[in-house]
């Protein structure tokens, strides 16, 4: 896996839906299919002209001139999970795959239960809180949409390293094309 850091120029890209298409241009021949070839985390709550973007990908991104994104760091990581880590802080910006809309404040308990089920036997959630939470707005095929998201952060106890490593390589939940679902461990 490759871990790369980009800066998104929000003055050059306005529609949130277009972000993944421009990001794909740094990975020739790759398309985001449910977050399998690459996943990214967009720090939506960090408002400004340049927004940090973290990308996990199976191939190294191509360095090229792009007015929307600037690649400033990329390294190959044999594992996304350090060998000596048993307990860690986590953060994830996601959209649960619920059949209906959700409210981060009112549905926190059910979101946390859902997240724990996604972790299965890979890790145990020791502490968890939410926020900041955002609603993402975008246009697709001449229609406007909005998507509520939730940011979870807390502490995990690692139970099964191989399963947790697999989870780190895939998007958890819905809308990876909006920068959701990348589990970040610190």
C-alpha positions in Angstrom: 0.0 0.0 0.0 1.0 3.6 -0.6 0.1 6.4 1.8 0.0 9.8 0.1 -0.8 13.3 1.1 -2.4 15.8 -1.2 -3.7 19.3 -0.9 -7.0 20.1 -2.5 -7.5 23.6 -3.9 -11.1 24.4 -3.1 -11.0 27.4 -5.4 -10.5 25.2 -8.4 -13.0 22.4 -7.6 -16.5 23.3 -6.4 -18.6 20.2 -6.8 -17.7 17.6 -4.1 -18.7 14.8 -6.4 -15.9 15.7 -8.8 -13.1 15.4 -6.3 -12.7 11.6 -6.7 -12.7 11.9 -10.5 -9.8 14.5 -10.4 -8.0 12.3 -7.8 -8.3 9.3 -10.0 -6.3 11.1 -12.7 -3.3 10.7 -10.5 -3.7 6.9 -10.7 -3.8 6.0 -14.4 -6.0 3.0 -15.3 -7.5 2.9 -11.8 -11.1 3.6 -10.9 -12.7 3.9 -7.5 -14.9 0.8 -7.2 -16.3 0.8 -3.6 -13.0 2.1 -2.5 -11.0 -1.0 -3.4 -8.1 0.4 -5.5 -7.8 3.6 -3.3 -9.6 5.3 -0.5 -9.2 8.8 0.6 -10.1 11.0 3.6 -11.0 14.5 3.1 -10.9 16.8 6.1 -14.2 18.5 5.3 -14.3 20.3 8.6 -11.0 22.0 8.0 -12.3 25.0 6.0 -9.9 26.9 3.9 -8.5 27.3 0.4 -6.2 24.3 0.8 -7.8 21.2 2.4 -5.6 18.2 3.4 -6.4 14.8 1.7 -5.0 11.5 2.9 -5.0 8.6 0.3 -4.3 4.9 0.7 -3.7 3.2 -2.7 -2.5 0.0 -4.2 -0.3 1.9 -6.7 1.9 5.0 -6.3 0.1 8.2 -7.5 1.6 9.9 -10.5 3.2 13.2 -9.9 1.8 15.7 -12.4 0.7 19.3 -12.7 -2.9 19.6 -11.5 -4.7 22.8 -10.5 -7.1 21.0 -8.2 -4.7 18.7 -6.3 -1.1 19.0 -5.3 0.7 15.8 -4.3 3.3 16.6 -1.7 4.2 13.3 -0.1 3.9 9.6 -1.0 5.5 6.6 0.5 5.2 2.8 0.2 4.2 1.2 3.5 4.5 -2.6 3.8 1.8 -2.4 6.5 -0.6 0.3 7.5 -0.5 -1.1 11.1 2.8 -0.8 13.0 4.0 -4.1 14.3 4.3 -3.0 18.0 0.9 -1.3 18.2 -1.7 -3.0 20.5 -3.8 0.0 21.5 -4.2 3.1 19.3 -6.2 6.3 18.8 -8.5 6.2 15.7 -10.5 8.6 13.6 -13.0 7.9 10.8 -15.1 10.2 8.8 -18.0 8.1 7.5 -21.5 7.5 6.3 -23.0 4.4 7.9 -24.8 2.0 5.5 -28.2 2.6 7.0 -31.3 2.2 4.9 -32.6 5.6 6.1 -31.1 9.0 6.9 -29.5 9.5 10.3 -28.8 12.3 12.7 -25.3 12.1 14.3 -26.5 13.4 17.6 -29.7 11.4 17.9 -28.5 8.2 16.4 -25.0 8.0 18.0 -25.7 4.8 19.9 -26.9 2.9 16.8 -24.0 4.3 14.7 -21.5 3.1 17.4 -23.2 -0.3 17.4 -22.9 -0.5 13.6 -19.2 0.6 13.7 -18.4 -2.0 16.3 -20.0 -4.7 14.1 -17.9 -3.5 11.1 -14.8 -3.9 13.3 -15.9 -7.5 14.1 -13.1 -9.3 15.8 -10.4 -7.0 14.4 -10.5 -4.5 17.2 -12.5 -3.4 20.3 -13.7 0.2 20.7 -12.6 1.3 24.1 -13.6 5.0 23.9 -15.6 6.8 21.2 -17.0 10.3 20.6 -18.4 12.1 17.6 -17.8 15.4 15.9 -17.3 17.6 14.1 -20.0 16.3 11.8 -20.8 17.7 8.4 -23.4 17.7 5.7 -21.7 17.4 2.3 -23.4 19.1 -0.7 -22.8 18.0 -4.3 -24.3 18.0 -7.8 -24.7 14.9 -9.9 -26.4 14.7 -13.3 -27.9 18.2 -12.9 -29.5 17.4 -9.5 -28.4 18.7 -6.1 -27.8 16.3 -3.2 -26.7 16.4 0.4 -25.1 13.7 2.5 -24.9 13.7 6.3 -21.6 12.4 7.7 -20.2 11.6 11.1 -16.7 11.8 12.4 -15.9 9.2 15.1 -12.7 9.3 17.1 -11.5 7.4 20.2 -9.4 4.5 21.2 -9.2 0.9 19.9 -7.7 -2.2 21.4 -6.3 -4.4 18.5 -7.5 -8.0 18.7 -6.7 -9.4 15.3 -4.0 -7.7 13.3 -4.6 -9.3 10.0 -8.3 -8.5 10.0 -7.7 -4.9 11.1 -5.1 -4.5 8.3 -7.7 -5.6 5.8 -10.2 -3.1 7.2 -7.6 -0.3 6.8 -7.4 -1.1 3.1 -11.1 -0.8 2.4 -13.7 1.9 2.9 -16.0 1.4 5.8 -19.6 2.5 5.1 -21.0 4.4 2.1 -19.8 7.2 -0.1 -16.0 6.6 -0.4 -16.3 8.8 -3.5 -16.9 11.7 -1.1 -13.9 11.0 1.0 -15.6 8.9 3.6 -14.7 5.5 5.2 -10.9 5.6 5.6 -10.0 4.4 9.1 -7.1 6.4 10.4 -4.9 5.0 13.3 -2.5 7.1 15.3 
